[in-house]
Amino acid sequence: MNERRLDGFGWLFLVMGAVSVANALWMLVGPMHWYTDLPTTAPHTGPFNPHFVRDIGCAFLTVGIALVWAARAPHFRVPLVSIAAVFLGLHALLHVWDTSTGALDAHHVWLDLPGVYLPAIVTAWAAATLVRREGAVPS
């Protein structure tokens, strides 16, 4: 594939990466604004901690950069998307855990669907598809 033109995966990773970078920058620049104005009601998860919000912002920035890089560099997609899928998947599992143990109300499943669960599912699917296409995990 010509690396200057984006294929379907390239567009998917570019959009997901840009959204992740935008979320990360919001977390890093305005942690209180992110905490109070995010539609998923972050205050239900505990008291505001600007350092913690910025820590997570760094993780989302890393994922966003990896996905944007994967959009433009198909030969690096397997490791980049796989690592992004690990963070997004573990983040989603933490939300499942918090909901299943009652730390978050059941309605959080629907609030978290577009921003937590869907990105984790799509990224895991994309990583698995790319690994299958390669025939094996590259060494």
C-alpha positions as CSV (number, residue, x, y, z in Angstrom):
1,M,0.0,0.0,0.0
2,N,1.2,3.5,-0.8
3,E,1.8,5.0,2.7
4,R,0.8,8.4,1.5
5,R,-2.8,7.3,0.9
6,L,-5.0,6.1,3.8
7,D,-6.9,2.8,3.5
8,G,-9.9,1.9,5.6
9,F,-7.8,1.0,8.6
10,G,-5.8,4.2,8.2
11,W,-8.9,6.3,8.4
12,L,-10.2,4.4,11.4
13,F,-6.9,4.8,13.2
14,L,-6.6,8.5,12.2
15,V,-10.1,9.3,13.6
16,M,-9.7,7.2,16.7
17,G,-6.3,8.7,17.3
18,A,-7.4,12.3,16.8
19,V,-10.3,11.8,19.3
20,S,-7.9,10.3,21.8
21,V,-5.4,13.1,21.4
22,A,-8.2,15.7,21.7
23,N,-9.5,14.0,24.9
24,A,-5.9,13.8,26.2
25,L,-5.2,17.5,25.6
26,W,-8.5,18.4,27.3
27,M,-7.4,16.3,30.3
28,L,-3.9,17.8,30.4
29,V,-4.9,21.5,29.9
30,G,-8.2,21.6,31.8
31,P,-8.4,18.7,34.2
32,M,-11.2,20.3,36.3
33,H,-13.2,21.2,33.2
34,W,-12.8,17.7,31.9
35,Y,-13.8,16.2,35.2
36,T,-16.9,18.3,35.6
37,D,-18.0,18.6,31.9
38,L,-17.3,15.1,30.5
39,P,-20.8,13.7,29.7
40,T,-19.9,10.4,31.4
41,T,-20.2,12.0,34.9
42,A,-16.6,11.5,36.0
43,P,-17.5,12.9,39.5
44,H,-19.3,9.6,40.2
45,T,-15.8,7.9,40.1
46,G,-14.5,9.7,43.1
47,P,-13.1,13.1,44.2
48,F,-11.3,15.3,41.7
49,N,-7.5,14.8,41.6
50,P,-5.8,17.0,38.9
51,H,-2.7,14.9,38.9
52,F,-4.6,11.7,38.4
53,V,-6.6,13.2,35.5
54,R,-3.4,14.4,33.9
55,D,-1.8,11.0,34.4
56,I,-4.7,9.4,32.5
57,G,-4.4,12.2,29.9
58,C,-0.8,11.1,29.3
59,A,-2.0,7.5,28.7
60,F,-4.7,8.7,26.2
61,L,-2.1,11.0,24.5
62,T,0.2,7.9,24.1
63,V,-2.7,5.9,22.6
64,G,-3.7,8.7,20.3
65,I,-0.1,9.2,19.0
66,A,0.2,5.4,18.4
67,L,-3.1,5.2,16.5
68,V,-2.2,8.3,14.3
69,W,1.2,6.8,13.6
70,A,-0.5,3.5,12.7
71,A,-2.7,5.3,10.3
72,R,0.3,6.6,8.4
73,A,2.7,3.7,8.8
74,P,1.0,0.3,7.9
75,H,4.2,-1.7,8.5
76,F,4.1,-0.6,12.2
77,R,0.3,-1.2,12.7
78,V,0.5,-4.5,14.5
79,P,2.6,-3.4,17.5
80,L,1.1,0.1,17.6
81,V,-2.5,-0.9,17.5
82,S,-1.9,-3.9,19.8
83,I,-0.5,-1.7,22.5
84,A,-3.3,0.8,22.1
85,A,-5.8,-2.1,22.4
86,V,-4.1,-3.2,25.6
87,F,-4.6,0.1,27.4
88,L,-8.1,0.7,26.0
89,G,-9.1,-2.9,26.8
90,L,-7.8,-2.7,30.4
91,H,-9.5,0.7,30.8
92,A,-12.8,-0.8,29.7
93,L,-12.4,-3.8,32.0
94,L,-11.9,-1.5,34.9
95,H,-15.2,0.2,34.0
96,V,-16.8,-3.3,33.8
97,W,-15.4,-4.1,37.2
98,D,-16.5,-0.8,38.8
99,T,-20.0,-1.3,37.4
100,S,-20.3,-5.0,38.4
101,T,-19.2,-4.3,41.9
102,G,-21.5,-1.4,42.4
103,A,-18.8,1.3,42.5
104,L,-20.6,2.8,39.5
105,D,-24.4,2.7,38.8
106,A,-25.6,0.4,36.1
107,H,-26.5,3.3,33.8
108,H,-22.8,4.0,33.4
109,V,-22.7,1.1,30.9
110,W,-24.6,3.3,28.5
111,L,-22.7,6.4,29.3
112,D,-19.4,4.6,28.8
113,L,-20.4,2.7,25.7
114,P,-19.3,5.3,23.1
115,G,-16.1,6.6,24.8
116,V,-14.8,3.5,26.7
117,Y,-16.3,0.2,25.5
118,L,-16.6,0.9,21.8
119,P,-13.0,2.1,21.3
120,A,-11.8,-0.9,23.2
121,I,-13.8,-3.3,21.1
122,V,-12.9,-1.7,17.8
123,T,-9.2,-1.5,18.6
124,A,-9.1,-5.1,19.9
125,W,-10.9,-6.2,16.7
126,A,-8.5,-4.2,14.5
127,A,-5.4,-5.6,16.3
128,A,-6.6,-9.2,16.0
129,T,-7.5,-8.7,12.3
130,L,-4.0,-7.2,11.6
131,V,-2.3,-10.0,13.5
132,R,-4.3,-12.6,11.5
133,R,-3.3,-10.9,8.2
134,E,0.3,-11.0,9.2
135,G,0.1,-14.7,9.9
136,A,1.8,-14.3,13.3
137,V,2.9,-11.8,15.8
138,P,6.1,-10.2,14.3
139,S,9.3,-10.8,16.3
